[in-house]
Amino acid sequence: MAALDVSGLARRFGGVRALDGVGFSVDDGERRAIIGPNGAGKTTLFNILSGELRPTTGAVRLFDRDVTGQQTWQLARLGLARVYQRTELFGGLSARANVELALLRAAGIWTLSRREARLDARVDEVLGRVGVERPTQLARTLSHGEQRQLEIAVALATGPRVLLLDEPTAGMSPAETARITDLVAALPRSITLVIIEHDMDVVFRLADRITVLHEGRVLAEGEPAAVRADARVREVYLGRERIA
């Protein structure tokens, strides 16, 4: 059974077609990269998958359940989480508190104290998985790379079955990029990953399969070696990157 299935997905903004009949299927446990030039429709696609936009036409299925047009909180309850390109943390709270809130929300228990909910061990486990080394620091005082690690920790705290990663290494130094790539690579296969990423070294390391968008349509799809060798992909996208 597919973890995520998209069929005939279209989204129009007035006379602009941001997506035009996009379709693809992601297997349970797969790691799928979505790539393409700016304006290809990648962010619009993620906004639809995460419930921030309704498609003009088409359907989205999550583990064979039709979730087309469902809201973000509904999708979260069904096991879909997203890490945004922009920071979505509570900057005035500590790293620990951000994870605690995610765990409490996922469990549906807001009224219990930390001790009653037995959160400490669970928070430590989640923070340890992503390597957050300064858990008592306010989120806004962490470095960009540490904030990205924390955002992944918050997403993992919700117990996702499908995790959308939107440009997880954007704006990072080479060392930070390597750390986040290692972190993502180490995630268990029980979590299906869909990743938008411009760094081709990251894409080719992480992805089992790649879907290439161009002008709102699927231009190509396949395993990394096949996509790298595709003349159409090289012309519209890879040829513009320093990966020859």
Order of alpha helices (4+ residues) and beta strands (2+ residues): beta-beta-beta-alpha-beta-beta-alpha-beta-alpha-alpha-alpha-alpha-beta-alpha-beta-alpha-beta-beta-alpha-alpha
